[in-house]
Amino acid sequence: MSERPFPWHGFALAIATAIGLMVLGMPVLPILLMLLVWAGSLWLVGAPPPPPAEKNGNGVISRDTMGDLFEHSEAPVIVTDAGRVIIANLAARRLLGAHILGQDVRMALRQPEAVRLLESGEDGVAVIRGIARRRDIWRIARKKMDGGLAIIEFVNRTAEADISRAHTDFVANASHELRTPLASILGYVETLREDVDDLDPKMADKFLGTIQKEGQRLQQLISDLMSLSRIEAEKHDLPDETIDLSKLVDRAARDAAGDRADRLDIESHGDFSVTGDAQQLEQLVRNLVDNGLKYGAADQQVTIRLQPQGSKRVQLSVQDRGDGIPPEHLPHLTRRFYRTDPGRSRASGGTGLGLAIVKHIVERHRGRLAIESTVGEGTRVKVTLPLADQAE
């Protein structure tokens, strides 16, 4: 190590400052201590940086070090040497299997797009499908390294594709649902205009009634679409209003029932307050009660219960006594526009969005939704919400 020169310029400045302080009448001992500290600081600041760490071998990362570097990466990564897999991190072994170590990388992937990229010997990317599951979509990127090595990284694009597919399906379904009542309205209007002079008044009134019914259905569908859009836009914003859930449920249930209120059996096992959005919770109750009244037997009651779930949660249950729902339909009930019986749903004025709206409202309120049904006995929907002082 070469000797470092003493920083005389800085030390001279320190001595000049000390002399000035003595002239001003400061005690000598503090000045000498300050001078000592200043000189030591100058010495340390002038020290050269530590020498760089020596590189191993020929100055490149070893294979063992490379394996340790990638092992716990979330993205699958493999390293190849002359086309054979020599390193596969934990994510890659889970995706492709531990047997890929030592294999020809083309055999490990077995995808035409990937094989073309690997055989080209150049850097590049490829999109491949169905590595582990049929619907999976992965983007692979190959990067050459020195010594015939190459790194191949896998990025999962399945979720993005699913979201895009869901949006496409939603637009297609919404277009279909909107087109059906519009076609009916336009057809009856054209008939009325063509036969305006010869049409029987009773028949004309029937046509106008159908137009009104389809118009109301169209209005309800647009309203539900707008509600769903608003709820989805706010799903990450926690509501902050304290609400008396017992009163809200009673009021919203009776509003939904209207002149069918005599079919309601409402009971609250206590007074419950939750932190929520009053408008959305009212919509949730109205949707559940309306479904219960529409799909339950006309001569049977719809049972509505509020009861505690331990000391931190409250459960709202709405049960009808109707035909029930076959078990294969239960997992799909909260999908947009899903109907177990499309003809019956449309005849009763349903839009196919009611339970989708309920699901998103429950998620925004950090609650849980469960649907139970027995064919021939009826359906019960349970919504569990945190109490006001327990909301996260």
Secondary structure, 3 states (H helix, E strand, C coil): CCCCCCCHHHHHHHHHHHHHHHHCCCCHHHHHHHHHHHHHHHHHHCCCCCCCCCCCCCCCCCHHHHHHHHCCCCCCEEEEECCEEEEECHHHHHHHCHHHCCCEHHHHHCCHHHHHHHHHCCCEEEEEECCCCCCCEEEEEEEECHHHEEEEEEEECHHHHHHHHHHHHHHHHHHHHHHHHHHHHHHHHHHHHHCCCCCCHHHHHHHHHHHHHHHHHHHHHHHHHHHHHHHHHCCCCCCCEEEEHHHHHHHHHHHHHHHHHHHEEEEECCCCEEEECHHHHHHHHHHHHHHHHHHECCCCCEEEEEEEECCCEEEEEEECCECCCCHHHHHHCCCCCCCCCHHHHHHCCCCCCHHHHHHHHHHHCCCEEEEEEECCCEEEEEEEEECHHHCC
